[in-house]
């Protein structure tokens, strides 16, 4: 998805709140109930975590920014229930006492075949790769700030279900997930610390082979950063 919901790498939201003294996972009893309700709905409605994330991404941007963490969960649960025809939007609005904001329509994703779990990995540790510059209408776990950037495969984490299809019930495509290392300056520009690195887990379909830099470029870089 491309929208306010993909907040990774975005500026203007202030410092990260690292938690308060006496931390508890829930600030109110209703949050604990929403947590339990969400897990129950996902299981009973035949949903999955990727569809749930996509339901959150469909919340109207203004409502999303104004809502707390578990309020977004509750919105997503309502969307899944309405999408499945278990309840209607009118019934939800009648129960809450006020009309809600209709979510964006769910994107359609073509069904894809299952990949065999013993399929060979496309990339190996040490490979230079580029995060593909994709802009899907539906769910994706490839963050915007990494798309088009070059990194290095550091680890093959194994085979997992591809979220982009799983969120839309278009097939549990199994593929390799890699831990990819990016230089902070590659992601955030020259003002970032030259020594910082960011490791991001990315599915195989998010990546493409990147050409190795010419030897002249490597020598030039070493001259600018002597050790």
Buried (B, 14 or more C-beta within 10 A) or exposed (E): BEEBBBBEEEEEEEEEEEEEEEEEEEEEEEBBEBBEBBEEBBEEBEBBEBBBBBBBBBBBEEBBEEBEEBBBBBBBBBBBBBBBEEEEBEEBEEEEEEEBEEBBEBBEBEEBEEBEEEEEBBBEEEBBBBBBEBEEEBBBBBBBBBBEBBBBBBEBEEBBBBBBBBBBBBBBBBBBBBBBBBBBBBBBEEEBEEEEBBEBEBBBBBBEEBEEEEEEEEEEEEEEEEE
